């Protein structure tokens, strides 16, 4: 119960963290004025975008693993009992899948970083999305809003086809 509650509370923080990573990777080149150097390289733009998305995926997964390890460490320090390897493994797998779903729905933040030529607009957008997500979830519309679908998966353990299509 401790891990489930803690990971449910960490979901919005993960969403903000993943968006921050995506906004930073795509937006800093405009604020540092390195975009002209990047585009002058003999590498196709699609390869540049793909490599940035892979870096975002790697950093976001490392952040997820760090958050889970921190949750385990805090639980150990607090003296939470009743843990088993299978319980931790099942919750870890659910958390990793949820993290991947959250990473997928942060791609509009990367797009907004390119459009706005910076990293502040995506961060403002994600704060508004977190607020809207909480309101919609309280009214029962969580399975229909892309940014709440990962939380739905984390709480019930499965998604229907319509939710998966909306998340992607």
C-alpha positions in Angstrom: 0.0 0.0 0.0 2.9 2.4 0.8 4.5 2.0 -2.7 1.2 2.2 -4.5 0.2 5.5 -2.7 3.7 6.9 -3.0 3.9 6.1 -6.8 0.4 7.5 -7.4 1.6 10.8 -5.7 4.8 10.8 -7.7 3.0 10.5 -11.1 2.4 14.3 -11.5 6.0 15.0 -10.5 7.2 12.5 -13.1 5.1 14.2 -15.7 6.5 17.5 -14.9 10.0 16.0 -14.8 9.7 14.3 -18.2 8.3 17.4 -19.8 11.2 19.4 -18.3 13.7 17.0 -19.9 12.0 17.2 -23.3 11.7 21.0 -23.1 15.3 21.3 -22.1 16.6 19.1 -24.8 14.7 20.8 -27.6 14.5 24.3 -26.2 18.0 25.1 -25.0 19.5 25.3 -28.4 17.3 28.3 -29.1 18.2 30.1 -25.9 21.9 29.2 -26.2 21.8 30.2 -29.9 23.4 26.9 -31.0 20.5 25.9 -33.4 22.3 27.4 -36.3 25.4 25.3 -35.6 23.3 22.2 -35.2 21.5 22.7 -38.5 24.8 23.4 -40.4 26.0 19.8 -39.6 25.8 17.3 -42.4 23.2 15.3 -40.5 19.6 15.0 -41.6 17.1 16.8 -39.4 15.1 13.6 -38.9 18.3 12.0 -37.4 18.8 15.0 -35.1 15.2 14.8 -33.9 15.3 11.0 -33.5 18.5 11.2 -31.5 17.1 13.8 -29.2 14.0 11.7 -28.6 16.2 8.8 -27.7 18.2 10.9 -25.3 14.9 12.1 -23.8 13.7 8.5 -23.4 17.0 7.4 -21.8 17.0 10.4 -19.3 13.4 9.9 -18.5 13.8 6.2 -17.8 16.8 7.0 -15.6 14.6 9.5 -13.7 11.9 6.9 -13.3 14.3 4.3 -11.9 15.8 6.9 -9.5 12.3 7.9 -8.3 11.4 4.2 -7.7 14.7 3.5 -5.9 14.2 6.6 -3.7 10.7 5.4 -2.8 12.1 2.1 -1.8 14.8 3.7 0.3 12.4 6.0 2.1 10.1 3.1 2.8 13.1 1.2 4.2 14.0 4.1 6.4 10.5 4.5 7.6 10.4 0.8 8.5 7.6 -0.3 6.2 7.2 -4.1 6.5 5.5 -6.8 4.4 7.6 -6.4 1.3 8.4 -9.3 -1.0 10.5 -9.5 -4.1 7.5 -10.4 -6.2 5.5 -7.4 -4.8 8.3 -5.0 -5.5 8.8 -6.5 -9.0 5.1 -6.2 -9.9 4.9 -2.6 -8.7 8.2 -1.8 -10.5 6.9 -3.2 -13.8 3.6 -1.2 -13.5 5.6 1.9 -12.6 7.9 1.5 -15.7 5.0 1.0 -18.0 3.3 4.1 -16.5 6.5 6.0 -16.9 6.7 5.1 -20.6 3.1 6.2 -21.1 3.9 9.5 -19.4 7.0 9.9 -21.6 4.8 9.4 -24.7 2.4 12.1 -23.7 5.2 14.6 -23.1 6.0 14.9 -26.8 3.7 18.0 -27.2 6.1 19.7 -24.8 9.0 19.0 -27.1 7.0 20.3 -30.1 6.0 23.4 -28.1 9.7 24.0 -27.2 10.5 24.1 -30.9 7.5 26.3 -31.8 8.1 28.8 -29.0 11.9 28.6 -29.4 12.5 28.1 -25.7 11.8 25.9 -22.8 9.5 28.1 -20.6 6.3 27.7 -22.6 6.2 23.8 -22.3 6.7 24.1 -18.6 3.8 26.5 -18.3 1.7 24.2 -20.4 2.4 21.2 -18.3 1.5 23.0 -15.1 -1.9 23.9 -16.7 -2.2 20.3 -17.9 -1.6 18.9 -14.4 -4.3 21.2 -13.0 -6.8 20.2 -15.8 -5.9 16.5 -15.3 -6.8 16.7 -11.7 -10.1 18.4 -12.4 -11.1 16.0 -15.2 -10.1 13.0 -13.0 -12.3 14.2 -10.2 -15.2 14.3 -12.6 -14.5 10.8 -14.0 -13.1 11.8 -17.4 -9.6 10.4 -16.7 -9.8 7.6 -19.3 -10.5 10.2 -22.0 -7.7 12.8 -21.4 -4.3 11.7 -22.7 -2.3 13.1 -19.7 -4.4 11.2 -17.2 -4.4 7.8 -19.0 -1.0 6.8 -17.5 -2.4 7.4 -14.0 -5.5 5.3 -14.9 -3.2 2.5 -16.0 -1.2 2.8 -12.8 -4.3 2.6 -10.6 -6.2 -0.2 -12.3 -3.4 -2.1 -14.1 -4.9 -2.2 -17.7 -6.2 0.1 -20.4 -8.9 -0.3 -23.0 -8.2 0.2 -26.6 -9.7 3.7 -26.8 -7.5 5.0 -24.0 -4.4 3.5 -25.6 -5.3 5.3 -28.9 -5.9 8.6 -27.2 -2.5 8.3 -25.3 -0.6 7.8 -28.5 
